[in-house]
Amino acid sequence: MGQNSIAFKVLYNMESTMINNAVSLAKTKLERHKAMGKNSNLSIVEVAQLMDLVTFGPNLPQVTNSMLFFGYGIN
């Protein structure tokens, strides 16, 4: 194997580990949020972001502004 191939494998493994850690942390935060109920300090936006991370992982679909906001006229 070449040096580039080894470096790629190392980077790929590091990326996979970081993704798995982020998903695990998100699951932990969501479990804590559920246990605390209305005493949780997470906002609904933060909970939604954590749920998206757990559901989609790094393949989170990106929503562009053009899909949400569009021009309209009063005329």
C-alpha positions in Angstrom: 0.0 0.0 0.0 1.1 3.5 -0.7 1.5 6.2 1.8 -1.5 8.1 0.4 -3.7 5.0 0.8 -2.8 4.6 4.4 -3.4 8.3 5.1 -6.8 8.1 3.5 -7.7 5.1 5.7 -6.6 6.9 8.8 -8.7 10.0 7.9 -11.7 7.9 7.0 -11.5 6.0 10.3 -11.2 9.3 12.2 -14.2 10.8 10.4 -16.3 7.7 11.1 -15.3 7.9 14.8 -16.2 11.5 15.0 -19.6 10.9 13.3 -20.3 8.0 15.7 -19.3 10.1 18.7 -21.6 13.0 17.6 -24.6 10.6 17.1 -24.0 9.0 20.5 -23.7 12.4 22.2 -27.0 13.5 20.5 -28.7 10.3 21.7 -27.5 10.9 25.2 -28.7 14.5 25.2 -32.1 13.5 23.8 -32.5 10.8 26.5 -31.6 13.3 29.2 -34.1 15.8 27.7 -36.8 13.2 27.7 -36.1 12.2 31.4 -36.1 15.9 32.5 -39.4 16.7 30.7 -40.4 20.3 30.9 -37.4 21.0 33.2 -35.0 20.4 30.3 -33.1 23.5 29.1 -33.1 22.4 25.4 -35.1 24.5 23.0 -37.4 22.8 20.4 -34.9 23.8 17.7 -32.0 22.2 19.6 -34.1 19.0 20.0 -35.0 19.0 16.3 -31.3 19.4 15.4 -30.3 16.5 17.7 -33.1 14.3 16.2 -32.0 15.1 12.7 -28.4 14.2 13.6 -29.6 10.8 15.1 -31.9 10.1 12.1 -29.8 11.2 9.2 -26.2 11.3 10.6 -23.8 13.1 8.2 -26.3 12.7 5.3 -28.6 15.4 6.7 -30.5 16.8 3.7 -29.8 20.5 3.2 -32.8 22.8 2.9 -32.1 25.8 0.7 -33.7 29.2 1.5 -35.3 29.1 -2.0 -37.4 26.2 -0.9 -38.7 28.0 2.2 -38.9 31.6 1.2 -40.1 32.9 -2.1 -41.0 36.2 -3.4 -44.6 37.4 -3.7 -46.3 40.5 -4.8 -49.1 42.5 -3.2 -50.5 43.4 -6.7 
